[in-house]
Amino acid sequence: MGAVTGTTLLLYALIAVIALVILIAKFKLNPFITLVVVSVLLGFASGMPMGDIVKSFEAGVGGTLGHIALVIGLGTMLGKMMAESGGAERVALTLIDFFGEKNVHWAMVTIAFIVGLPVFFEVGFVLLVPIAFNVAKRTGTSMVLVGIPMVAGLSVVHGLIPPHPAALLAVSAYGADMGRTIMYALIVGIPTAAIAGPIFARLMDRYVKLPAINPLAEQLTEEASERHALPGFGITVFTILLPVILMLIGSWADLFTTPKTFANDFLKLIGNSVMALLIGTLVSFFTFGKARGFNRETILKFTNECVAPTAIITLVVGAGGGFGRVLRDSGISNAIVDVATSAHVSVLVLGWLVAVLIRIATGSATVAMTTAAGIVAPIAASVPGTRPELLVLTTGAGSLILSHVNDAGFWLVKEYFNMTVTQTFKTWSVAETIISVVALLLTLGLATIV
């Protein structure tokens, strides 16, 4: 950490975030370039050694894209195959028939809650976004009404419900019971997802109007060719859920097999999110490709052309990770944690507060939850009567608050939904904050009963 300390660091961080928003939203500067420039200036102002500033930014970009670039690439290919074969259209039609056109926002939060259970937010996002585009197109509704319930459902399960890695780590750090944690998380998570998703989206749909043309939606809602009938609902859902099933098998590998054996290692390998998506994509070349009458040249064309529109998204997401890393390496994250731990509040609220401040500083829900659990666990252990399962929930709730320009999820939602920065704040950032506050209040309410 450089010579700059405490309050001054927090002030610089605030100025950097405001500058990013103004430069991108008002002056329409390229988000990738703006994130790079502001990150370097923030590192310089906060007193980081000049030789470390770019290294820190590069490490943040690499750490973020090492996972997300692969996920976006493979997920987009799987989505393109689903779109071209008519699979996304089949799922959209089935959901519309089951829930009714007036309730498609409830359909999206339901499917996101189920698909999101074992997968990272970004993985669930790229798997479901083609379906969201198709539902919006079929019903003539906005991506605000269809997309926000989808991301709210994914976000709730990402932050609150094991087997997500951050939630699992918090369960371990606090010594919580896994079964009770999952039960309480569902009691809190389902109403939270309903309020922040369909109910909030219905309200915002009146005020946020998106452009009529969305280039990515055009890519992922290709009409099935006239000579191809739509694929069956069963085979379509199987192909979408195959990566999800593989990830579940991977996370439960120790239940089925002896740890450190070949079988155990193999299950964990195919359960890795990148491997699971790779297998799902390869299977889609048959179920959505060959079985639908497409030849190899056509499948190659689909997979090549769908990746181009994601290039700028990938760069922006990586730059957001770089900005978050500079915030950490400059000491700003530590300054924020110091503010939280000096506040004398109940342990449940402290877990939420520490996670909130780390989330706002770093942009990562996973980092916020795991770091906050490490900080709060020793304090919780010294306070009698603390319910560790509820502490997992309040920490998870805090880790989801106010997604903004240093969060990869913010840029994914903005770019895929074709929103401005301001519109993304009004919809996605507010939805995340609603999730955080509602989940905290429901958990505190639960604490008075259990």
Order of alpha helices (4+ residues) and beta strands (2+ residues): alpha-alpha-alpha-alpha-alpha-alpha-alpha-alpha-alpha-alpha-alpha-alpha-alpha-alpha-alpha-alpha-alpha-alpha-alpha-alpha-alpha-alpha-alpha-alpha
